[in-house]
Amino acid sequence: MDDDHDDFVGCDTWDEMTAWLGESLPDIPAGVTIDFGPKDLHIGDEPLDDEFDDTDPIEALCAQIVVLKHGRYLVRRSHVVMEATNYLDHDASSATPNLWFDDDPTGDCTAGSIYVDDAGLAAEICVTWLRAESGLPDPTEFGFDISEATHLPGLPGTDAGWSLDDFLRRLGH
């Protein structure tokens, strides 16, 4: 997790986290990935420990939401740290929504994934996973990191009316 995004200011309960995330997702442009995991896990630290082997996945309870085109979301769940993947296209309109997938082409999603067309449902799946698997009374031990979509150089960008600062402002950062 990144130091800039290491706690949920204003989200003291799981219900608050679900509401905040469900309300925020429709404003986030396609291509953005939001990773949730232990707020004290800092992947960029050198070294994590003396016996760290970068070929072994780092065990940690994690969830990830990838914002896709046309109001669709990919929710991924795992017991290891997931990479922010780069998909060929963020249009998953031909994928079957609301169907669990256990197979994972990247190998880092250990507990399945699902496409959903409802921001509230995506938030609920993500938060319920963290809540149920952690057994914690609240989300204060979890943090998040955001991988922003970037435009190819030389092409006109689209003004999505959203920024990372807007997202963080909703959390009180």
N, C-alpha and C positions, 0 to 999 in steps of 0.2 A: 504494500500500500504506500502511497505517496504522502510525505509529510504535510502537504498542503490540504489534504482531504482526509484527515484521520479521525474525525468524529462526526456524529450526527447532532449538531447543535439544534435544539428544539425538538428532537425526536427522542423523547425519554421512554416511549412505549412502542411496542410492536405495531399497535393500531395507528399511532402517529406516523410511523415510518411508512406503513402501507398507504396511508392517505397522501402523505407528501410525495411519495414516488408515483402513485397513480395519477395525481394531479400534474406532476412535472413531465411525465413521459410524452404526452401529446405535443408539447412545445419543443421537443428535442429533435433535431434533424436526423434523417437517415444517415447511417454510417457511424454514429456515435456508439461506443461501447461503455457500459457502466459495470465495473467490477466491484463486488462486495466481498469482504473477508475480514480477518482479525485486524483491528486497527494498529496493533503493535507489531505486525509483520511488515517489514520494510525491505522489499526485494532489492532495492538499489544499494543497500548497505554492503560494504566490503570488509571482510567476508561475513557471511551469515554465521558460520562457525568454522573451526579448523577442519572438520571432517566433511564439509559441504561438497557434494559431488553434483555438478550442474547437469549431469545426465539423468539423475533421479528426480522425479517430481517432488515438490515441496508439499508435504501434507498440511492441509488447512481447509477448514470448512469455507467454501466459497460459492457464490452465485454470480451470474453474469446476465445482463440484459443487453442485447444488440438491437438497436433501433433500425428497423428496415423500412423500405418504401411502403406507401399506401396504408399507413397505420398498423402495420404488422410488427410484432416483436418476437425475437428468438430469446427464450429464457433457457439458460444452461445451469446445471447444478453439479457440484463436484466436492470431493473430499481432498482434492489437490488444487494448487494454484493454477488457474487457467490463463492461457495467453490471450491477449487481445488479438483475435484473428483478423486477417485481411481477406474478406470475401471477394470473389470476382465481381459480384453484383449484389446490391442490397434490395433487389426485387425478388421476393419470395412468394409472389402472388400465385404461383402454380403449386406451392407446397401445401400439403393438407394441414389445416389448422386444427388445434385441439387434439392432436394425436401424439402420444409420447414416443420418442425415439431413444432407444437404448444404445444404438450403434453411434459411434462418434468418429468422424474422419480425422480429427486432430489428436485423439487419444488422451486429452486432458479433462474431458467431461465425464466423470465417473458415475454420475447418477442421473443421466438422461437429460433430454432437452425437449422443448415443445415450441411450436409456433402458435401465437395467439394474436387475435385481432382487437383485443380490448386492453387498454392500458391498465385499468383497474385489476383485471385478471392477471396480467403480467406481474404487477406489483405484488399481488396476493401470493402468487406461486413463489416468487423470489423470497419474500419475507417469511412466508410459512415454512419454507425449507430451512432458512437460517434459524428460525425460532424452534422448530421441532428437533432439528439435528443438534443444536447447541444445548438445548435445555435451559438456556439462560432466561431470567425473568424480564429482561429488556435488551434493546439493541445497542447499548452503550459500549459494548466490547467490539463492535464491528465498525469498520471504516469503508471508504470507497475510493476508487480511482476512476478517472474518466479518460478514455482515449477518443480524442476528437477526430472527426473526419476532416480530411484536407482535400482541397481541390487540386487537380492536376495543373502544373504551371502552364501559363499561356492560354488557359481557357477562362471564360468569364465565370465568376463565382455566383452563387445564388445567395441572396440575402434571406436567410431563414428566420430572421427576427429573434434569434436565440443565441445566447453565448454561454460559455462556461461560467462567467461571472453571474449571469442570471440564475443559473442552477445553484451556485453556491450561496447567493443572496437569499434564496428560499430557505436555506439551512441556517442562516444567520452568520455566515462567514464574512 
